Amino acid sequence: MKGGEMDKIFKLNKGDIIYVDLGHHSDSSVQSGKRPCVVVSCDTDNNINGNPIVNVCPCTTKYEKKKRRTHVLLREDDVEGYLMKASLILVEQLVPVDKKMIVGKTGRIISRDVMDRIDKAIQYRFALI
């Protein structure tokens, strides 16, 4: 897909669940491969014509024994659309991605509580609280 074509296909909003190709990071704890991610950047920036970047937090279905303050649980009933199974949103791995890396959009978070927990985790991660 060429630059700019993704903007014409669908609008991106905070809370959308999208599949992103995060590349490969072998021998690393950084999330990689094609995986669901939650859009966390603001709607205005997400949809400005010519803005090729969106900020996302990757998700994983692998639960750690020790839950971190930057982890937010996302269940299937928190989502409108498709979520394969319950996942952890890894806010500590918030990353900018080029819209060309987006494979598709699968749904959006409809739970206000989950969105509030994501916002609080971002504030914690960047020492804003």
FENWO-V628159 format. One record per residue. N is the residue number from 1. RES is the residue in three letters. SS is DSSP state (~ for helix, > for strand, _ for the rest). NEAR is the number of other ideal C-beta (glycine too) atoms within 12 Angstrom. Layout:
n,res,ss,near
N,RES,SS,NEAR
N,RES,SS,NEAR
This chain:
n,res,ss,near
1,MET,_,17
2,LYS,_,12
3,GLY,_,17
4,GLY,_,15
5,GLU,~,13
6,MET,~,30
7,ASP,~,24
8,LYS,~,13
9,ILE,~,17
10,PHE,_,21
11,LYS,_,21
12,LEU,_,36
13,ASN,_,26
14,LYS,_,28
15,GLY,_,36
16,ASP,>,36
17,ILE,>,40
18,ILE,>,43
19,TYR,>,28
20,VAL,>,37
21,ASP,>,24
22,LEU,_,30
23,GLY,_,18
24,HIS,_,13
25,HIS,_,15
26,SER,_,9
27,ASP,_,7
28,SER,_,12
29,SER,_,14
30,VAL,_,19
31,GLN,_,32
32,SER,_,21
33,GLY,_,21
34,LYS,>,21
35,ARG,>,38
36,PRO,>,40
37,CYS,>,46
38,VAL,>,49
39,VAL,>,42
40,VAL,_,41
41,SER,_,30
42,CYS,_,18
43,ASP,~,19
44,THR,~,14
45,ASP,~,21
46,ASN,~,31
47,ASN,_,23
48,ILE,_,17
49,ASN,_,15
50,GLY,_,12
51,ASN,_,22
52,PRO,_,23
53,ILE,>,24
54,VAL,>,38
55,ASN,>,31
56,VAL,>,40
57,CYS,>,45
58,PRO,>,42
59,CYS,>,43
60,THR,>,31
61,THR,_,21
62,LYS,_,16
63,TYR,_,17
64,GLU,_,15
65,LYS,_,7
66,LYS,_,9
67,LYS,_,15
68,ARG,_,19
69,ARG,_,19
70,THR,_,26
71,HIS,>,30
72,VAL,>,38
73,LEU,>,30
74,LEU,>,39
75,ARG,_,21
76,GLU,~,22
77,ASP,~,17
78,ASP,~,29
79,VAL,>,30
80,GLU,>,19
81,GLY,>,21
82,TYR,_,17
83,LEU,_,33
84,MET,_,19
85,LYS,_,18
86,ALA,_,21
87,SER,>,33
88,LEU,>,34
89,ILE,>,45
90,LEU,>,38
91,VAL,~,35
92,GLU,~,25
93,GLN,~,33
94,LEU,_,30
95,VAL,>,28
96,PRO,>,22
97,VAL,>,34
98,ASP,>,23
99,LYS,~,38
100,LYS,~,19
101,MET,~,28
102,ILE,>,34
103,VAL,>,22
104,GLY,>,24
105,LYS,>,30
106,THR,>,28
107,GLY,>,30
108,ARG,>,28
109,ILE,>,39
110,ILE,_,21
111,SER,_,24
112,ARG,~,12
113,ASP,~,17
114,VAL,~,36
115,MET,~,27
116,ASP,~,16
117,ARG,~,29
118,ILE,~,40
119,ASP,~,27
120,LYS,~,21
121,ALA,~,32
122,ILE,~,31
123,GLN,~,18
124,TYR,~,20
125,ARG,~,24
126,PHE,_,16
127,ALA,_,9
128,LEU,_,10
129,ILE,_,11
